[in-house]
């Protein structure tokens, strides 16, 4: 054990001393991947034990998957067979915006899609404890003219435009990314979805105008599901292309341009056939659920993002917002995984839009359920990131009839569109700690981070513990905020 610790210390020291370890932070300053105590915290022993049990190496490649509706972040890690397996699922403390991709600066949306995270995007000096930049906008986003910057996965549990974890969680996630880079991984893939791409969710959200985009990224999801390999991502004709290779006898390598015509390419037969089979099964199940009368998801009524129920249950007036329970595996936690700061901003859902479980969290009386009634299908909405397609409800209904399931999707309940809201006054946008101006000295961010929380965070524990009092985790020190949430998180991303 002593020898192992010594080797670890020597390897870390060498990595920190190497000139190649200097990386670019969010404000453009060169710095090391692990140049301070926060960024160099070891991977917790329990997580290492889990890796051993799953035949994984500490420094093998990782892959991250995010789901807004379930408010979950998954870390997948490559085992010794070369395939990725799920290592750990983290509840997301806060995410911003609505279900759907980010389109423009100021829309408060957390991005969706496939992004590549390099060491240069890791920020050990973040004012939100630790963070990494999602890389939005990618080539696909840029081809559509989408704007936005500094969209992060970070700590501090509060966000406007990002995915926010607790400080303890981001410390653990950061350590996993750091070790994969030390092991030779050039970048890890971030897959951000509106929800888990199941037939049930596709049926529930069939009328959402983002469905063409979601079908497109679902293809990448399906490639990963059937191969358990990181899908190769390219862009052309303003769309995603997954696992493309050059055709047989081709003499030139493939060259992709997100805004140009796609080159001639093929997808390996073993992958294409497996994906095609999965998609056919999913489509048939989606059509069956629609024919059965699966209700259409309620449209957003102005709720800003979501929060996992584990955190919402421990925050005064907490609400899950647009997040809904996942498979229930995380609900067994006896305490929130990390310190919930006093300035956390839970979603403020209108009482009439809450589910019964959410009303239980907030103490609000349960609202009467909406009565299903036929309603005209909404006018088709053109989504710039996908080719024109038939209305989703009609597509699934036709498929249901073809497979002999009967019923029509347009007979299911559809929530009337919410009344237009009056235009809100534009919020002021204070400087973002993640992206300070060139003239702002970086030490100010570091001092702020040090003043608002302890320099180190203990690892996230999965063992049961007594319930926390108020909004603090049992055994954790209270966090005294140096200023109000509005002044620190007023930036609209």
Steps between C-alpha positions, in 0.01 A plus 500: 500500500786736582673419171179561309455839669861590420458408134179701488675804646789471254268467201293798611809713562636415156169586338484833679857586412472417131461786260245296309268509799443872465146557383272788413237598759169673438658847507783409266780476758731199470483270800545138592227238505570435870691798631321536834368285781138510380588377153740232627273323748533122465223281364311370808597148613142374465490607135834328437357186660201524266738526204683190612173310535403605146841413351593864432833677533527828687633682194287336230285729277170643623179621333233729651125487436253764625121486520293810579163340572650242737754755633778243487864498392655164420871417492580209269847351503681263265564157649781263403287350221505838326128567551350777710298411808313719746718588798282743695187715469490844664179695566520849346443773754385759244469543123363797312246576230258265329515162333663574166832623357663833569439740212632843591687696763261601774238225454595345834526157339738224605630344175403166349701296253843340473807690618869422544678596825878548477740573787495867396131516593561391858507797737679435831470869594123526463315731736235224507749271676598294191354483151542397140371674189252296293647635176176657382460606223635205300528500119134401463384785724718749314368385161151592620617840624448412865673717758601469862815455705640369826242224544641293784462197716605643835448494876316743728159342431356811330491582134357706218587327176715218640489164672579550869610235747599528865865583569562147626353351183698717259818426695443129441401544134798727438735242652367231266555723197846596620607138542372408153712780353803385699432153353525634145141582403514806272140604566185347643155514346209682664156385387224737617138390453160646590407164654592134474421407141246232580181424304297623798667840494488528122126428512444745782679785319380415148346844442805696613640717217849380591415140410687502163817607684444243772454222244832602347698484825313183598684335212828575678347367820405180319851460358639516853233270642566219251879525488592636846768695313536877477332585168710691251321831436515705180284776356384579147194655337419649841444163660680244717665194343609208719772238443555591134789335314615533142346263245693192381766578241485873582839666458439814703427548865161642592479876542193632681374858509193573712365751249596310181374197314579166660781299340432143390523283813377172640429367849651160585244227440518353849423842650241604242308172531494509880387864503232433238363211705491708819330791326232274349427354844487847660271639229257211535489541878457877469210451260341244735521743793344780296219273381446397861437865590826623653432864598695773326752676724391832642658796327732721699317767697805715562680272744875550489664158496495229759653343809528140609244406763777408746600865514150648464385309807774667706464859382245738653217539247694261277346373180618263231375734226523324164682201645317175562598185690728259316518129569504561875850364565622833636199546727652251746763754602462592867642845447577748225839430340679814607448838660199696378593870521256750646479694172369205294215607270245219464258510207181692578229292338140629501290287735261397224787353295651289775467127512355345818851392608630855456212640703599263778852645491376856527205440728258646246153346461462258215338657196219329311618293208437627150222321316614349174322659208559501126683806381623612161862419432728803535619673189821341368811678619807505280813398683808631328719211604319225318344430164123567467297208624139404544332592825625266768159403631385402152817304434465290811124458446554372145764261626263375769233426241754327275609265776133427576478664840197714420414833652610839388747727668284803440242352734733537795495790737686811401560784737383834363784742444565734786397861468774727375680673781575866505852580394730497797739779568848407394704396796823673572801288424779530754842367413520121490758346725561236234584755232650814656603786278858509385574790731353333808772340716456126545601501869166665579316186390730281701451709813127496448496124473714463808286741700169335412594139572773280652799436272436125489187291490466146633406232252135422439393210721243242397457357849176573685518779754257693721284748317644847470359789692370794301696517178834368621629149467565318824864537595567795271594850601253780427585712201483874549430671172712809442219670312152435366411255228359770277831683489700181435275319256322781322671427169259368241679243284 
